Amino acid sequence: MRVATSDALEQVIILGGGALRLSANEFRREVEAAKVEIAEILRRNNSARSPVSNMEKAMKAALDKRNNPR
């Protein structure tokens, strides 16, 4: 277990209990770094995705076939 606190007494208690601790500032830096990493992953995934997915193409074809039987 990891506990984020900047309270010195709580940190001593946490360490004495066998848990890991990090300061509030360290936790904030980790969260900000994760946000940047997630944004980069989403940017890469969204730019690699075709404008129309295969599922969308299949659905459109099925609807076209249903609406325009030959």
N, C-alpha and C positions, 0 to 999 in steps of 0.2 A: 504494500500500500504506500502511496505517496501522498503527502499532505503539503499544501501550499499555505504558508503563513509567514509573516514577517515578525511575529511576536516571539521574542527570545525565550520566554518561559515555556511557551507551547512547543517551540522547537526542541528544547531539552526533554520535555515529556515525551514528544513524538520519537525522538532518537532512543530514549530509554525504553520505549515500548517496542522497538525493533522496526519501526516504519521508516521510510525515507522521507526527507523533507526538502522543500525548496522554497525560496522566498517568493513573495508575491511578484516581485520584479522579474525573477527567473521564469515564473509561470507565465507572466504576460509576454515575455520574449518567446517562449515556446508556442504560445497561442498565435502570436503574430507570424512566426515562422511557418506554422502549420497553415495559416490562412494564405500566405504567399504560395506555398507548395500546392495547396488545393486549387488555387486560382490558375496556376501554371498547368496543372493536370487537366482542368476543365478547358482551358484555352487550347491545349494540344488536341484533346479529344473532340472538341467542337469544330476545330478547323479541319480535322481529318475526316469528319463525318460528311457524307455527301448531302446535298440539299434535300434530296428525297430518298428516304431509306427504302430498302428492298421491301419491307412490310407495306409502306405507303404505296409503292408501285403495284404490289400484288392486290391490295385493296382497291385501288383505282381501276385496275384491269378487271377485277371481278364485278365491280359496280357497273363499269362500262358494258361488259358482256351481258349483265342482267338487264340493263336499261335499253340495250340495243341488240336484241337477239337477231340472229340471221338464219 
